[in-house]
């Protein structure tokens, strides 16, 4: 584990577990769900505070897509889910290329037979007294132009008094098997433009036209977290299951299932990034914890 510190902000990283964040704390108080000792020992990436999504974010519906006359196929990678999800970066160990008291750089190369994507990725984590910045870069290492996307996948504790707030313009309807489908104007009943508690029913929704910030508040803990991102991060995935003690608000570049949707590659609102061989795409996310007024 790599420990980064600046003022009251503390960030722990676990490079070998998907290049992930293990904890983000303000004055010793968790503002993300922290990695437990048991999950650390087991190498369980589903127990981390946040993991990177690369070379695409969220699901590949049907475990396949067609691009430039070629069909690319994928294997389910998060059973019991039947579809490939979140790319491959979260399931690989990352190498530490630089490390100091307040910053660390991680890198990953995936060039393997049988993989649809060949790519290189980096994450630069930098902590200051006001929060954490994560700069992400992905490079197409294949000989073909390919569609890409990336993002981060924070997990938050489902405190009874937690609230979520963010602005978005559009909303994607759900289809069977957790497939994200048609984009519509954002219905008021599912909007989070004002602070609101978690829904009582299961939700897994893609919000488009996100321009930040997204804020999670934990009144009982006396802390909150604001997430902002570069313009390339145009989508938020919101996941909340009343049967689980956690929920997710995930900044990402591409809409979930965009690679399978008719016109998704050509629709700028779906956020798919086309990279020629050797080309790169980058973007930074900011995670700023704060104290709530008592």
C-alpha positions as CSV (number, residue, x, y, z in Angstrom):
1,X,0.0,0.0,0.0
2,X,1.2,3.5,-0.8
3,X,0.3,6.2,1.6
4,X,-0.1,9.8,0.4
5,X,-0.5,12.7,2.8
6,X,-1.0,16.4,2.7
7,X,-2.5,18.3,5.7
8,X,-5.6,16.5,6.9
9,X,-6.1,14.7,3.6
10,X,-4.9,11.0,3.5
11,X,-5.1,8.7,0.5
12,X,-4.0,5.1,0.4
13,X,-3.3,3.3,-2.9
14,X,-3.1,-0.4,-3.8
15,X,-1.3,-0.6,-7.1
16,X,-1.5,-4.4,-7.2
17,X,-5.3,-4.4,-6.8
18,X,-6.3,-2.8,-10.0
19,X,-4.3,0.4,-9.5
20,X,-7.0,1.4,-7.0
21,X,-7.6,3.9,-4.2
22,X,-7.9,2.0,-0.9
23,X,-9.0,4.9,1.2
24,X,-9.7,8.7,1.1
25,X,-10.0,10.4,4.5
26,X,-10.3,13.9,5.8
27,X,-9.0,14.2,9.4
28,X,-9.2,10.5,9.8
29,X,-12.9,10.3,8.6
30,X,-13.6,8.1,5.5
31,X,-15.3,10.0,2.6
32,X,-15.2,6.8,0.4
33,X,-15.8,3.2,1.5
34,X,-12.3,2.1,2.6
35,X,-10.7,-1.3,1.8
36,X,-11.0,-3.7,4.7
37,X,-8.1,-5.8,6.0
38,X,-9.9,-8.9,4.8
39,X,-10.4,-7.6,1.3
40,X,-6.8,-6.3,1.2
41,X,-5.5,-9.8,2.1
42,X,-7.8,-11.4,-0.5
43,X,-6.9,-8.9,-3.2
44,X,-10.6,-8.1,-3.7
45,X,-10.9,-5.2,-6.1
46,X,-14.6,-5.0,-5.4
47,X,-13.7,-3.9,-1.9
48,X,-11.6,-0.9,-2.8
49,X,-12.6,2.8,-2.4
50,X,-12.3,3.5,-6.1
51,X,-10.9,1.7,-9.1
52,X,-10.0,2.9,-12.7
53,X,-12.1,2.0,-15.6
54,X,-10.1,1.6,-18.8
55,X,-10.0,1.1,-21.9
56,X,-13.8,1.8,-21.6
57,X,-16.2,2.5,-18.8
58,X,-19.1,0.2,-17.8
59,X,-20.8,-2.5,-19.9
60,X,-20.2,-4.0,-23.3
61,X,-23.8,-5.2,-23.9
62,X,-24.0,-8.6,-25.5
63,X,-20.2,-9.0,-24.9
64,X,-19.5,-7.8,-28.5
65,X,-19.5,-4.8,-30.8
66,X,-18.8,-4.2,-34.5
67,X,-16.4,-1.5,-35.5
68,X,-14.9,-0.7,-39.0
69,X,-16.2,-4.0,-40.3
70,X,-14.7,-6.2,-37.6
71,X,-16.5,-7.9,-34.7
72,X,-14.8,-7.6,-31.3
73,X,-15.9,-10.1,-28.6
74,X,-15.5,-10.1,-24.8
75,X,-15.8,-12.5,-21.9
76,X,-17.9,-11.9,-18.8
77,X,-15.5,-10.7,-16.1
78,X,-17.7,-10.0,-13.0
79,X,-19.9,-13.0,-12.4
80,X,-22.8,-13.4,-11.8
81,X,-23.1,-10.5,-14.2
82,X,-23.3,-11.9,-17.7
83,X,-21.6,-9.0,-19.5
84,X,-18.1,-7.6,-19.6
85,X,-17.9,-4.5,-17.4
86,X,-15.4,-1.7,-16.7
87,X,-12.6,-2.8,-19.0
88,X,-9.5,-4.7,-18.0
89,X,-7.5,-2.2,-16.0
90,X,-9.3,-2.8,-12.8
91,X,-8.5,-6.5,-12.9
92,X,-4.7,-6.1,-13.5
93,X,-1.8,-5.1,-11.2
94,X,-0.4,-1.7,-12.0
95,X,3.3,-0.8,-11.7
96,X,4.6,2.1,-9.6
97,X,6.7,4.4,-11.7
98,X,7.1,7.3,-9.3
99,X,6.3,7.8,-5.6
100,X,6.7,10.6,-3.0
101,X,5.0,11.6,0.2
102,X,2.1,13.3,-1.7
103,X,2.1,11.8,-5.2
104,X,2.5,8.6,-7.1
105,X,2.4,7.5,-10.8
106,X,1.1,4.1,-11.8
107,X,1.3,2.5,-15.2
108,X,-0.3,-0.5,-17.0
109,X,0.3,-2.2,-20.3
110,X,-2.1,-4.7,-21.7
111,X,-0.9,-6.3,-24.9
112,X,-2.0,-9.9,-24.8
113,X,-3.2,-12.5,-27.3
114,X,-6.9,-12.8,-27.3
115,X,-7.6,-9.4,-25.9
116,X,-9.8,-7.1,-28.0
117,X,-7.8,-4.1,-26.8
118,X,-4.0,-3.4,-26.8
119,X,-3.3,-0.3,-24.7
120,X,-1.1,1.5,-22.2
121,X,-2.5,3.5,-19.4
122,X,-1.2,5.8,-16.6
123,X,-2.6,7.3,-13.5
124,X,-1.0,10.1,-11.6
125,X,-2.3,10.6,-8.1
126,X,-1.5,13.9,-6.4
127,X,-2.6,14.9,-2.9
128,X,-2.7,18.4,-1.5
129,X,-4.2,20.0,1.6
130,X,-7.6,20.4,-0.3
131,X,-8.0,17.0,-1.9
132,X,-6.8,14.4,-4.5
133,X,-6.3,14.9,-8.2
134,X,-6.2,11.8,-10.5
135,X,-4.8,12.4,-14.0
136,X,-5.6,9.5,-16.4
137,X,-4.1,8.7,-19.8
138,X,-4.8,5.9,-22.2
139,X,-2.8,5.1,-25.4
140,X,-3.9,2.9,-28.2
141,X,-1.2,0.3,-28.6
142,X,-2.9,-1.6,-31.4
143,X,-2.4,-1.3,-35.2
144,X,-6.1,-0.3,-35.7
145,X,-8.1,2.8,-34.8
146,X,-10.3,1.8,-31.8
147,X,-13.0,3.3,-29.7
148,X,-12.0,4.1,-26.1
149,X,-13.3,5.5,-22.8
150,X,-12.2,5.7,-19.2
151,X,-13.2,6.8,-15.8
152,X,-13.1,6.1,-12.0
153,X,-15.5,4.0,-9.9
154,X,-15.9,5.3,-6.4
155,X,-17.8,3.4,-3.7
156,X,-19.5,5.2,-0.8
157,X,-21.0,3.9,2.4
158,X,-24.8,4.0,2.5
159,X,-25.2,6.0,5.6
160,X,-28.9,6.6,6.5
161,X,-28.5,10.4,6.2
162,X,-26.3,10.5,3.1
163,X,-27.3,12.9,0.2
164,X,-26.2,13.1,-3.4
165,X,-26.3,16.2,-5.6
166,X,-25.2,16.8,-9.2
167,X,-26.4,18.4,-12.4
168,X,-27.0,16.6,-15.7
169,X,-28.9,17.2,-18.9
170,X,-29.9,13.7,-20.1
171,X,-30.8,10.3,-18.7
172,X,-30.5,6.8,-20.3
173,X,-33.4,4.4,-20.0
174,X,-32.7,0.9,-18.6
175,X,-33.2,-2.1,-20.7
176,X,-33.2,-5.8,-19.6
177,X,-30.0,-7.3,-18.1
178,X,-28.7,-4.0,-16.8
179,X,-28.2,-2.7,-20.4
180,X,-28.2,1.1,-20.7
181,X,-30.3,2.2,-23.6
182,X,-32.1,5.2,-25.2
183,X,-31.1,8.8,-24.1
184,X,-33.9,11.1,-23.1
185,X,-34.2,14.5,-21.4
186,X,-33.6,14.2,-17.7
187,X,-36.9,13.5,-15.9
188,X,-37.3,15.6,-12.7
189,X,-38.2,12.5,-10.7
190,X,-34.7,11.0,-11.1
191,X,-32.8,14.3,-11.0
192,X,-30.2,15.2,-8.3
193,X,-30.0,18.9,-9.0
194,X,-30.7,19.5,-5.3
195,X,-29.4,17.3,-2.4
196,X,-31.5,14.2,-2.0
197,X,-31.3,10.9,-0.3
198,X,-30.8,7.6,-2.0
199,X,-33.8,6.0,-3.8
200,X,-35.7,3.3,-2.0
201,X,-35.5,1.0,-5.1
202,X,-32.7,-0.4,-7.1
203,X,-31.1,2.0,-9.6
204,X,-28.3,1.7,-12.1
205,X,-28.5,4.8,-14.3
206,X,-26.4,6.7,-16.8
207,X,-26.6,10.5,-16.6
208,X,-25.3,12.5,-19.5
209,X,-24.3,16.1,-19.9
210,X,-22.6,16.1,-16.5
211,X,-20.5,19.2,-16.1
212,X,-19.7,18.9,-12.4
213,X,-19.6,19.2,-9.5
214,X,-21.1,16.0,-8.0
215,X,-21.3,16.2,-4.2
216,X,-21.9,13.5,-1.6
217,X,-22.6,14.6,2.0
218,X,-22.4,12.5,5.2
219,X,-24.1,14.6,7.9
220,X,-23.5,12.0,10.6
221,X,-19.8,12.0,9.9
222,X,-19.6,15.7,9.5
223,X,-17.9,15.4,6.1
224,X,-18.6,15.5,2.3
225,X,-16.9,15.0,-1.0
226,X,-17.1,17.1,-4.2
227,X,-16.1,15.5,-7.5
228,X,-15.2,17.5,-10.6
229,X,-13.6,16.5,-13.9
230,X,-12.3,17.8,-17.1
231,X,-14.8,18.3,-19.9
232,X,-14.0,14.8,-21.3
233,X,-15.8,13.3,-18.3
234,X,-19.4,13.9,-19.6
235,X,-21.2,11.1,-17.9
236,X,-22.0,9.9,-14.3
237,X,-23.1,6.4,-13.5
238,X,-25.3,6.2,-10.4
239,X,-25.7,2.8,-8.8
240,X,-27.7,2.2,-5.6
241,X,-29.1,-1.1,-4.4
242,X,-31.1,-0.9,-1.1
243,X,-29.9,-4.4,-0.3
244,X,-26.2,-3.3,-0.2
245,X,-24.3,-1.1,2.3
246,X,-22.7,0.9,-0.5
247,X,-23.6,3.0,-3.5
248,X,-21.6,4.5,-6.4
249,X,-21.3,7.8,-8.3
250,X,-18.9,7.2,-11.2
251,X,-17.4,9.9,-13.4
252,X,-16.6,8.6,-16.9
253,X,-16.1,9.7,-20.5
254,X,-18.4,7.4,-22.3
255,X,-22.0,6.4,-21.8
256,X,-22.5,2.9,-20.6
257,X,-23.2,0.5,-23.5
258,X,-22.4,3.3,-26.0
259,X,-20.3,0.9,-28.1
260,X,-23.4,-1.2,-28.9
261,X,-25.9,1.5,-29.5
262,X,-26.9,2.5,-33.1
263,X,-24.9,5.6,-33.9
264,X,-23.1,5.5,-30.6
265,X,-19.6,5.8,-32.2
266,X,-20.7,9.0,-34.0
267,X,-22.8,10.6,-31.3
268,X,-20.7,13.1,-29.4
269,X,-23.0,13.0,-26.5
270,X,-22.2,9.3,-26.0
271,X,-18.6,10.3,-25.4
272,X,-16.7,7.6,-27.3
273,X,-13.1,8.6,-28.0
274,X,-11.6,7.4,-31.3
275,X,-7.9,6.8,-31.0
276,X,-5.6,6.0,-34.0
277,X,-2.6,3.7,-33.4
278,X,-0.3,5.4,-30.9
279,X,-2.7,8.2,-30.1
280,X,-3.6,9.1,-26.5
281,X,-6.5,10.6,-24.5
282,X,-6.2,12.2,-21.1
283,X,-8.4,13.7,-18.4
284,X,-8.2,14.7,-14.7
285,X,-10.6,14.2,-11.9
286,X,-10.6,16.1,-8.6
287,X,-11.9,14.6,-5.3
288,X,-12.2,17.4,-2.7
289,X,-13.3,16.4,0.8
290,X,-14.8,19.0,3.0
291,X,-16.2,19.4,6.5
292,X,-19.9,20.1,7.0
293,X,-20.9,23.0,9.2
294,X,-22.1,21.8,12.6
